[in-house]
Amino acid sequence: MKLIVGLGNPGRRYESTRHNIGFKVVRVLADKWKIKLNSKAFQSLIGKGKIYGEEVIVALPQNFMNNSGEAVAALCTRKRVHLKDLLVICDDVNLSLGIIRIRARGSSGGHRGLDSIIEHLDAKEFSRLRIGIEKKGLKEGLSDYVLSSFNKNEVKILDDVLESAVKCCEIWIRQGTERAAHRFNVKNRKD
């Protein structure tokens, strides 16, 4: 069984913010595969279904971003998900909008949601898909920036980003992190 977790903050106030791009990816993936996010358990909104014949749980933690680890650890424990079968999707201010990166392990890179997950799992060996939200010319504080909405020009790019992220998730499910990284990390490389 695979577990795909999108990071974000619960509530309408945060729906369209940059920080909630992980939620957006999971919702698009769930819609595509007709997985209903209609069950509340383990501090998360969850849905179960099959993607390419593989049992998958998709989850949106309903505690705030910085406490995501509580929900992810509970899901992994109760659903007996091995860390190799966990994919966490989050925003990354250090990647340009339109860039996605998937890795099998690593640090949090300063992302507090990932910090919380690493702390609660006591491990860094889980896959994470980072979605670039760019911070060029940042005039406000980081917190204000990640909690702001995408501007009109960025919204035009967002559909393609979400489509690429969903395809990356599908490859991760079928072929693993290395194959997904080979396809998407190279394809998106601009630096």
C-alpha positions as CSV (number, residue, x, y, z in Angstrom):
1,M,0.0,0.0,0.0
2,K,1.2,3.5,-0.9
3,L,0.5,6.6,1.1
4,I,0.6,10.0,-0.6
5,V,0.3,13.0,1.7
6,G,-0.1,16.6,0.5
7,L,1.0,19.3,3.0
8,G,-1.0,22.4,3.5
9,N,-3.1,24.2,6.1
10,P,-6.8,23.3,6.6
11,G,-9.6,25.8,6.1
12,R,-11.0,28.0,3.3
13,R,-8.7,30.9,4.3
14,Y,-5.6,28.9,3.1
15,E,-7.1,27.1,0.1
16,S,-5.5,29.1,-2.6
17,T,-2.2,29.9,-0.9
18,R,1.2,28.9,-2.1
19,H,1.8,26.8,1.0
20,N,-1.2,24.6,0.1
21,I,0.2,23.4,-3.2
22,G,0.6,19.9,-1.7
23,F,-3.1,19.8,-1.0
24,K,-3.8,20.9,-4.6
25,V,-1.7,18.1,-6.1
26,V,-3.4,15.5,-3.9
27,R,-6.8,16.8,-4.8
28,V,-6.1,16.7,-8.6
29,L,-4.6,13.2,-8.3
30,A,-7.6,12.0,-6.3
31,D,-10.1,13.6,-8.8
32,K,-8.3,12.0,-11.7
33,W,-8.5,8.5,-10.2
34,K,-11.9,9.0,-8.7
35,I,-10.7,8.7,-5.1
36,K,-13.0,10.4,-2.7
37,L,-11.4,12.4,0.1
38,N,-14.4,11.8,2.4
39,S,-13.1,10.0,5.5
40,K,-11.7,11.8,8.5
41,A,-9.1,9.8,10.5
42,F,-5.7,10.2,12.0
43,Q,-6.0,14.0,12.0
44,S,-6.4,13.8,8.3
45,L,-8.9,13.9,5.4
46,I,-8.2,10.6,3.6
47,G,-9.3,8.7,0.6
48,K,-8.6,5.1,-0.5
49,G,-8.5,3.8,-4.0
50,K,-6.4,2.2,-6.7
51,I,-3.9,3.8,-9.1
52,Y,-2.6,1.5,-11.8
53,G,-3.8,-1.4,-9.7
54,E,-1.9,-0.3,-6.6
55,E,-3.7,0.3,-3.3
56,V,-3.2,4.0,-2.5
57,I,-4.2,6.2,0.4
58,V,-4.2,9.9,-0.2
59,A,-4.2,12.2,2.8
60,L,-4.5,15.9,3.7
61,P,-3.4,16.4,7.3
62,Q,-6.0,18.6,9.1
63,N,-3.6,20.0,11.7
64,F,-1.6,23.0,10.6
65,M,1.5,22.6,8.4
66,N,4.0,22.9,11.2
67,N,2.4,19.9,13.0
68,S,1.9,17.7,10.0
69,G,4.2,15.0,11.5
70,E,1.6,14.0,14.0
71,A,-0.9,13.1,11.3
72,V,1.7,11.4,9.0
73,A,3.2,9.3,11.8
74,A,-0.3,8.2,12.9
75,L,-1.2,7.2,9.3
76,C,2.0,5.3,8.8
77,T,1.7,3.5,12.1
78,R,-2.0,2.6,11.9
79,K,-2.1,1.7,8.2
80,R,1.3,-0.1,8.5
81,V,2.8,1.9,5.7
82,H,6.6,1.4,5.3
83,L,8.6,4.6,4.8
84,K,9.6,3.4,1.3
85,D,5.9,3.6,0.4
86,L,5.4,7.2,1.7
87,L,5.4,10.2,-0.6
88,V,5.0,13.7,0.9
89,I,4.2,16.6,-1.4
90,C,5.1,20.2,-0.3
91,D,6.0,23.6,-1.5
92,D,9.6,24.8,-1.9
93,V,10.4,28.5,-1.9
94,N,13.9,27.7,-3.2
95,L,12.6,26.3,-6.5
96,S,11.2,28.4,-9.3
97,L,7.5,28.1,-10.1
98,G,7.1,25.3,-12.6
99,I,10.0,23.2,-11.2
100,I,9.3,20.0,-9.3
101,R,11.9,17.8,-7.6
102,I,11.4,14.3,-6.1
103,R,13.9,12.7,-3.8
104,A,14.0,9.5,-1.8
105,R,15.4,11.0,1.3
106,G,17.0,14.1,2.7
107,S,16.7,17.0,5.0
108,S,13.7,19.3,5.5
109,G,15.5,22.1,3.6
110,G,14.0,24.4,6.3
111,H,10.4,23.4,5.5
112,R,8.7,23.2,8.9
113,G,6.1,20.7,7.7
114,L,8.9,18.3,6.7
115,D,10.7,19.1,10.0
116,S,7.7,17.9,11.9
117,I,7.4,14.7,9.8
118,I,11.1,13.9,10.2
119,E,10.8,14.5,13.9
120,H,7.7,12.3,14.4
121,L,8.9,9.5,12.1
122,D,12.4,9.8,13.5
123,A,13.6,9.2,9.9
124,K,14.5,11.1,6.8
125,E,14.2,8.1,4.5
126,F,10.9,8.8,2.8
127,S,10.2,10.3,-0.6
128,R,9.3,13.9,-1.0
129,L,8.0,15.8,-4.0
130,R,8.8,19.5,-3.8
131,I,6.9,22.0,-5.9
132,G,8.6,25.3,-6.6
133,I,6.7,28.4,-5.4
134,E,9.6,30.8,-6.0
135,K,10.6,33.7,-3.8
136,K,12.3,36.0,-6.2
137,G,12.1,39.7,-5.1
138,L,10.6,38.7,-1.8
139,K,9.4,42.0,-0.3
140,E,7.3,40.6,2.6
141,G,8.3,38.1,5.2
142,L,8.5,34.4,4.3
143,S,5.4,33.6,6.3
144,D,3.4,36.2,4.6
145,Y,4.7,35.1,1.2
146,V,3.8,31.4,1.6
147,L,0.4,32.3,2.9
148,S,-0.3,34.6,-0.1
149,S,-2.2,33.5,-3.2
150,F,-0.6,33.0,-6.6
151,N,-0.8,36.1,-8.9
152,K,-2.5,36.0,-12.3
153,N,0.7,35.2,-14.2
154,E,1.5,32.4,-11.8
155,V,-2.0,30.9,-12.0
156,K,-1.4,30.4,-15.8
157,I,1.6,28.2,-15.0
158,L,-0.1,26.3,-12.1
159,D,-2.2,23.9,-14.3
160,D,0.9,22.6,-16.0
161,V,2.7,22.3,-12.7
162,L,-0.2,20.3,-11.2
163,E,-0.3,18.1,-14.2
164,S,3.4,17.4,-14.0
165,A,3.2,16.7,-10.3
166,V,0.4,14.2,-10.7
167,K,2.3,12.4,-13.5
168,C,5.3,12.3,-11.2
169,C,3.2,10.7,-8.4
170,E,1.9,8.1,-10.9
171,I,5.4,7.2,-12.0
172,W,6.5,7.0,-8.3
173,I,3.6,4.6,-7.6
174,R,4.4,2.4,-10.6
175,Q,8.2,2.6,-10.8
176,G,9.6,4.2,-7.7
177,T,11.4,7.4,-6.8
178,E,14.5,6.9,-8.9
179,R,12.5,6.6,-12.2
180,A,10.3,9.6,-11.3
181,A,13.4,11.6,-10.4
182,H,15.1,10.6,-13.7
183,R,12.1,11.8,-15.7
184,F,11.1,14.9,-13.8
185,N,14.2,16.3,-12.1
186,V,16.2,16.3,-15.4
187,K,13.3,17.5,-17.5
188,N,12.7,20.5,-15.2
189,R,16.3,21.4,-14.6
190,K,17.0,25.1,-15.4
191,D,19.8,25.8,-12.9
